[in-house]
Amino acid sequence: MSIADEIRAVLQEVGSEMTIRKPGGTLVTGEFLDDNSHTEHTNPMIRAFFFDLNLQAPTAAVVGDTLIWGSDPHQAEVILTAIAPQMFENEVVEYIASGYVVNAKGAFWKYDQDAVANEANKYDPVPAWVQLYPGVEIHGAVMDQMYRSMAKPAANESMDVSVIRLQLFISSYFTDIAMGMQWRSAVGGVVYKVDHIEDNNFIGIRSVFLTEDTRA
């Protein structure tokens, strides 16, 4: 038996069975993990959101997937933001990973100028909001923006101002998201505007910055 097999057997005995949820909604079962939360940490974001994980080798999990384990009322779901192999004698024996608690589920919507045909005149389309990825519920982690201070131009001057935005971490699988679109939460029907997108915080993760949507 290889070391990877031994670690996998230990995880099956003392760890938790998990479900891997791919960004498109496909579920993969049959793997196990060991988790470590940081509820004792002094940083509120780390305390409330962050998990370290040990995964078996091989694993179907990649950055951007969400891992689900436990049962209600203590079921956990975490979006993977980093994963790395642990080697011993040129063999991958396990994976260490980390991620943030999934607390956002919903969909992105885009404004389509040609979305709906006008019943009175089929050549006169009616603009409407349409779902960007129909039938796909997107799972991610949304939290207060980690770093608010940033340079902004004002009256031909540059100054540091506090910009209050929410930061939504989702898989880079969702490549078509653009500024100006809407994020509609599946819980409570809350609607936000996509204000900015960054792809360089985590490899395989998109940071979508959200602000209140005041558009009609």
C-alpha positions as CSV (number, residue, x, y, z in Angstrom):
1,M,0.0,0.0,0.0
2,S,1.4,3.4,-1.0
3,I,1.5,6.4,1.4
4,A,-1.2,8.1,-0.6
5,D,-3.4,5.0,0.0
6,E,-2.6,5.0,3.7
7,I,-3.5,8.7,4.0
8,R,-6.7,8.2,2.0
9,A,-7.6,5.3,4.4
10,V,-7.1,7.5,7.4
11,L,-9.2,10.3,5.9
12,Q,-12.0,7.8,5.3
13,E,-11.8,6.7,9.0
14,V,-11.4,10.0,10.8
15,G,-12.3,12.6,8.2
16,S,-15.5,13.8,6.5
17,E,-17.1,12.5,3.3
18,M,-17.5,15.4,0.9
19,T,-19.3,16.4,-2.2
20,I,-17.4,18.4,-4.9
21,R,-19.6,20.8,-6.7
22,K,-18.2,21.9,-10.0
23,P,-19.0,25.5,-11.2
24,G,-21.5,24.3,-13.7
25,G,-23.4,22.4,-11.0
26,T,-22.1,18.8,-11.6
27,L,-21.5,16.9,-8.3
28,V,-18.7,14.5,-7.6
29,T,-18.9,12.2,-4.5
30,G,-16.8,9.5,-2.8
31,E,-13.9,11.6,-1.5
32,F,-12.9,12.6,2.0
33,L,-11.3,15.6,3.7
34,D,-10.0,16.8,7.0
35,D,-10.9,20.4,7.9
36,N,-9.6,23.1,10.2
37,S,-11.5,26.3,10.8
38,H,-10.1,29.4,12.5
39,T,-12.9,30.5,14.9
40,E,-10.3,31.5,17.5
41,H,-8.5,33.9,15.2
42,T,-8.6,37.7,16.0
43,N,-9.1,38.7,12.3
44,P,-12.9,38.8,11.7
45,M,-12.5,37.7,8.1
46,I,-10.3,34.7,8.9
47,R,-12.4,33.8,12.0
48,A,-15.7,33.8,10.1
49,F,-14.7,32.6,6.6
50,F,-11.4,30.8,6.3
51,F,-10.8,27.0,6.3
52,D,-7.7,24.9,5.8
53,L,-8.3,21.5,4.3
54,N,-6.5,18.2,3.7
55,L,-7.7,16.3,0.7
56,Q,-6.9,12.8,-0.5
57,A,-4.8,12.0,-3.5
58,P,-5.9,11.7,-6.2
59,T,-8.7,14.3,-6.0
60,A,-11.2,15.7,-8.5
61,A,-11.2,19.0,-6.7
62,V,-9.7,22.1,-8.3
63,V,-9.6,25.8,-7.5
64,G,-13.1,27.3,-8.0
65,D,-14.9,24.1,-7.0
66,T,-16.9,24.2,-3.8
67,L,-16.6,21.4,-1.2
68,I,-19.6,20.4,0.8
69,W,-19.5,18.2,4.0
70,G,-21.3,17.7,7.2
71,S,-25.1,17.8,7.8
72,D,-27.6,20.3,8.8
73,P,-27.6,22.4,10.9
74,H,-23.8,22.2,10.7
75,Q,-23.2,21.6,7.0
76,A,-20.3,23.5,5.5
77,E,-19.6,24.6,2.0
78,V,-16.2,26.2,1.0
79,I,-15.0,27.6,-2.3
80,L,-11.4,26.5,-3.0
81,T,-9.1,29.4,-3.6
82,A,-5.8,27.4,-3.4
83,I,-4.7,23.8,-3.6
84,A,-1.2,22.3,-3.6
85,P,0.2,18.7,-3.8
86,Q,2.3,17.3,-0.9
87,M,5.1,15.1,-2.2
88,F,7.0,12.2,-0.6
89,E,9.6,10.3,-2.6
90,N,8.3,11.8,-5.9
91,E,4.8,10.7,-5.1
92,V,1.8,13.0,-4.4
93,V,0.5,11.7,-1.1
94,E,-2.1,14.3,-0.3
95,Y,-3.3,17.8,-1.1
96,I,-3.5,20.8,1.2
97,A,-6.0,23.4,0.3
98,S,-7.8,26.4,1.6
99,G,-10.9,28.5,0.9
100,Y,-13.7,30.6,2.1
101,V,-17.2,29.8,3.4
102,V,-19.8,29.9,0.7
103,N,-22.5,32.4,1.8
104,A,-23.6,33.6,-1.7
105,K,-25.8,31.8,-4.2
106,G,-27.4,33.4,-7.1
107,A,-27.0,34.4,-10.8
108,F,-25.6,37.2,-13.0
109,W,-27.9,39.0,-15.3
110,K,-27.1,41.2,-18.3
111,Y,-29.1,43.9,-20.0
112,D,-29.9,42.7,-23.6
113,Q,-31.1,45.4,-26.0
114,D,-32.6,42.7,-28.2
115,A,-33.9,40.3,-25.5
116,V,-37.7,40.2,-26.1
117,A,-39.6,40.6,-29.4
118,N,-42.3,43.2,-29.3
119,E,-45.7,41.4,-29.8
120,A,-47.1,44.4,-31.7
121,N,-44.0,44.8,-33.9
122,K,-41.7,41.8,-34.2
123,Y,-39.0,44.1,-35.7
124,D,-39.0,46.3,-32.6
125,P,-37.3,44.4,-29.8
126,V,-37.9,45.2,-26.2
127,P,-34.7,45.5,-24.0
128,A,-34.8,43.3,-20.9
129,W,-32.5,41.7,-18.2
130,V,-31.6,38.1,-19.1
131,Q,-29.7,35.5,-17.1
132,L,-26.1,35.2,-18.2
133,Y,-25.8,31.4,-17.4
134,P,-29.4,30.1,-17.6
135,G,-30.1,27.2,-15.2
136,V,-26.9,27.6,-13.3
137,E,-26.9,28.6,-9.6
138,I,-23.5,30.2,-8.9
139,H,-21.9,29.5,-5.5
140,G,-19.3,31.9,-4.0
141,A,-18.1,33.7,-1.0
142,V,-19.1,37.4,-0.5
143,M,-17.6,39.6,2.2
144,D,-16.6,43.1,2.9
145,Q,-13.9,44.3,0.6
146,M,-10.5,43.5,2.2
147,Y,-8.7,46.7,1.2
148,R,-10.8,49.8,0.8
149,S,-8.3,52.6,0.5
150,M,-7.5,53.3,-3.2
151,A,-6.5,56.2,-5.3
152,K,-9.3,58.1,-7.0
153,P,-9.2,61.2,-9.3
154,A,-11.1,64.2,-8.0
155,A,-11.0,67.6,-9.7
156,N,-7.8,66.8,-11.5
157,E,-6.2,65.7,-8.3
158,S,-5.5,62.2,-7.0
159,M,-6.5,61.3,-3.5
160,D,-7.1,58.2,-1.3
161,V,-10.7,57.7,-0.6
162,S,-12.7,54.9,1.1
163,V,-14.6,52.9,-1.4
164,I,-17.2,50.6,0.2
165,R,-17.9,47.5,-2.0
166,L,-18.6,43.9,-1.4
167,Q,-16.2,41.3,-2.8
168,L,-17.6,38.2,-4.3
169,F,-15.2,35.2,-5.0
170,I,-16.3,32.9,-7.7
171,S,-14.7,30.4,-10.1
172,S,-12.9,31.7,-13.2
173,Y,-15.1,29.3,-15.1
174,F,-17.5,32.2,-15.4
175,T,-15.6,34.2,-18.0
176,D,-18.5,36.3,-19.5
177,I,-19.2,38.5,-16.4
178,A,-18.7,42.2,-17.2
179,M,-19.0,45.5,-15.5
180,G,-22.6,46.8,-15.3
181,M,-24.2,43.5,-15.0
182,Q,-26.4,42.5,-12.0
183,W,-25.8,39.9,-9.3
184,R,-29.1,38.6,-8.0
185,S,-29.0,36.7,-4.8
186,A,-31.0,33.5,-4.5
187,V,-31.8,34.4,-0.9
188,G,-33.9,37.5,-0.3
189,G,-33.8,38.7,-3.9
190,V,-31.1,41.2,-3.2
191,V,-29.7,42.9,-6.4
192,Y,-26.2,44.4,-6.8
193,K,-24.4,46.0,-9.7
194,V,-21.1,44.6,-10.9
195,D,-18.7,47.5,-10.3
196,H,-15.3,46.0,-11.0
197,I,-13.7,42.6,-11.7
198,E,-10.2,41.4,-10.8
199,D,-8.6,38.1,-11.8
200,N,-5.2,38.4,-10.1
201,N,-6.0,37.8,-6.4
202,F,-6.2,34.0,-6.7
203,I,-5.3,31.8,-9.7
204,G,-8.6,30.3,-10.9
205,I,-10.7,32.7,-8.9
206,R,-12.5,35.9,-10.0
207,S,-13.0,38.8,-7.5
208,V,-16.3,40.5,-8.5
209,F,-16.8,43.8,-6.6
210,L,-20.4,44.7,-6.0
211,T,-22.2,47.9,-5.1
212,E,-25.8,48.8,-4.5
213,D,-27.8,48.8,-7.8
214,T,-29.9,52.0,-7.9
215,R,-30.9,51.7,-11.5
216,A,-34.6,51.5,-12.4
